[in-house]
Amino acid sequence: MGGEEAPPDPVRVVSREGDLLELILLVHVQPGAGRSELVGRHGDALKVRVSAPAVDGRATAGCLDLVAGLLGVPTRQATLESGGASRRKRVRVVGVRAEALARFEAGLAGSSS
């Protein structure tokens, strides 16, 4: 009714096998920050700050490490789908437990950008 439509969810479940999920996340990365952290939403993406500089893929590696850690999986289970040379990245994470996703989303709901 004339209200603004909410942006799409930046976290999408693409498959489920038992309790394990495969996710696609849209991420906006701010490199060279004082510390690596999830900030909150940035439009239709998640905003993360990473301490690594945007040099030789180090910010991308820092992003993958942070996202994997927040979702409780080893970094090798987070891969870059697109956006290698961009602040906007699409990240695939496999083997995420449903409880870990619920905790991640609860933390996201409590954060602000």
N, C-alpha and C positions, 0 to 999 in steps of 0.2 A: 504494500500500500504506500507507494511513494518513498519508502525507506531505502537506504542504500543496501545493496546486496553484499553479503559477507564475501571476502576473498576466498578462493579455494583453499582447502587444507594443504599445508606444505608437506605433510607426511601421508603417504598413500601405501596401503597394504596391497601388494600385487600378487602374492600367493601365500598360502598357508599349508603347512604339512604338520599335522598334529598341533603341538604347542609352539612350533617354530614358524616365524613369519619372514617374508622377504619384503623389504620396504624400498620405496623410492622417496627421497627427500629433496626438496628444492631448497637450496641454501645460498644466502648472500654472505660472502666472506669479507671481513675487514682485516687485512693483514697488518703486521707491525704493531699490534696492540701491546699494552703492558702485560697482559696475561690472556690466556686462552679461556674462553667462556661462551656459553650460550646466552645471548642477549634477550631474545624473544622473537616476535614476528616482525617481518619487514615486508609489508604488502602481502603477496602470496607465497613468501619464502620465510625460512628461518634465518635469523641473523646471528652469525657467530663471529667472535673476534678471536684471532689467532696471533700469538706472539711472533710467529715466523714471518719473515719478510716475503714479499711477492717476487722472489728471485729463484730461478731454477726449480720451480715446482714445490718449493718449501712451504708456501702458504697452503697449497692444495694438500700436501702431506699432513700438515698440521690440522687442517679441517677434517680429513678422514680419520685421523687419530682421535680428535675430540669427539666427533659424532659416534665413532665405534665405542669409545669409553663410556659416553653417556647412555648408550644402548646396551652396554654390558657384553660386548663381543670383542674378539681380537681385531686389531686394525686390519688384518688381511681379509676380513669379511666385509669391509667397506671398500667399494670401488667407485671410481669416477666414471660416470656415464657420459657427461658432457660438461664443457665449461673450463677446460684446462687452463686457458689464458684469460679467463674472465672472473669477475667477482661473483657472478651468478653461476652456481654449479648444480648439477643433478647428480645425486649420490645414491647408489644402490647398496643396501645393507642386507646380508643374508644371515639366517640363523638367530634371529632376535626372538627371545621368549616374549610371550604375550604380556607377562607381568612386567618385564622391563619396559616395554612400550607404554604400558599404563602409567608407570612411574615417570617416564620421560614426558608424556603428555600432561601429567599432573604438574610437573615442574614447569612446563611451558606455559600452562594456564596461570601459574603464579608469577611468571616473569613479565616484565614490560619492556618495550623498546623505546 
